[in-house]
Amino acid sequence: MKTRTGKDARSVIAAICFLFLLALVRPAFGQSGGGFTINLSVVPGGGGASTSATFHVEGSIGQHLADSSTGGNYSLDGGFWNAASPCLTLARMYQSFPASGGAGSINLSGLSACGWTAVSNNPSFITINSGSSGGGDGVVQFSVAANAGTSIRNGTITVAGQIFTVHQGIDFLDVPVNHLFYTEIGKLSARGVTLGCGNGNFCPNDPVTREQMAAFIIRATGVFDPPTPPGQRFTDVPPENVFYNFIDRLAELQITLGCTPDHLMYCPSDPVKREQMAAFILRGLGEFNPPAPASQRFGDVPPQNVFYNFIDRLAVVQITLGCTPDHLLYCPNDSVTRAQMAAFLVRAFRL
């Protein structure tokens, strides 16, 4: 009788371990059936002893997954089902509202055989007005009551077994309901991107400083507590600066290089210009090299402007329409107010 070598034993162990792992991951991939077998063949070597073994592990269902090893002379062919797709999908998973509340909707799409229900998990301020049940494509209409409190609040609606989140902001004393950017400022508050400027105010007409811009951008990306850097990056941003971590994170992500050619300073107290804002926002969205436009869009932004591509791209994606009613100018050197920044951020990051 031929005996197995250490290499054979290692191959057997590898195959058994692979099958054990398949058993573990099978539920995670939604596999509902199918068999796996090990077919073992011993290849005779010189001198009448086995010098190698070939194993083939086959899965009879699903996607093909292969592996091989020349050291152990074995191959692994596994089968897995794709993760099951939900019967129904929601067009979006959240909606933000200012403190005044308002009406919202949830669009569903799916097979007509897929029944669904919609239930408010916070009926004290979220009410389902229509579309509480249905099958296949449909629309859930709901309303959000006014938030008279001083804290933002979040609620949910369970639709077809999925969670839709409602974010609602607070009112600021200096932003009346008829303010041009009332809704955008409220949504910015709802998502925790701004806490205001103190004493219950938002200071909508104040210019946004570069240090504030860092916090706005980083929070808009969903990061509210950026890590403390190992060392001071900019000479004019000491660890005592309340925005220290945000500014460093902005640099770490290559959204800013600072305000000087040597990249040693950030100029945290300088107001953000509209041309700078274009670059800040697009880089925050992950677009670092926007395409050159076919022609000049704004009369005051010539191709020689270092932010030319960024500004045009901001207009292409409908984040800005310019600074004049006829949309012919952009006012690149104007400082961005806090109210304007709220609108830019809500549009850009879909808050």
Secondary structure as UniProt FT lines:
FT   HELIX           6..25
FT   HELIX           27..29
FT   STRAND          36..44
FT   HELIX           46..48
FT   STRAND          50..59
FT   STRAND          63..69
FT   TURN            70..73
FT   STRAND          74..80
FT   STRAND          88..90
FT   STRAND          94..97
FT   TURN            99..100
FT   STRAND          102..110
FT   TURN            112..113
FT   STRAND          115..120
FT   TURN            123..125
FT   STRAND          126..130
FT   STRAND          133..135
FT   STRAND          138..144
FT   STRAND          153..159
FT   TURN            160..161
FT   STRAND          162..168
FT   TURN            173..174
FT   TURN            177..178
FT   TURN            180..181
FT   HELIX           182..190
FT   TURN            191..192
FT   TURN            199..200
FT   TURN            204..205
FT   HELIX           210..220
FT   TURN            221..222
FT   TURN            235..236
FT   TURN            239..240
FT   TURN            242..243
FT   HELIX           244..252
FT   TURN            253..254
FT   TURN            261..262
FT   TURN            268..269
FT   HELIX           274..284
FT   TURN            285..286
FT   TURN            299..300
FT   TURN            303..304
FT   TURN            306..307
FT   HELIX           308..316
FT   TURN            317..318
FT   TURN            325..326
FT   TURN            332..333
FT   HELIX           338..349
//
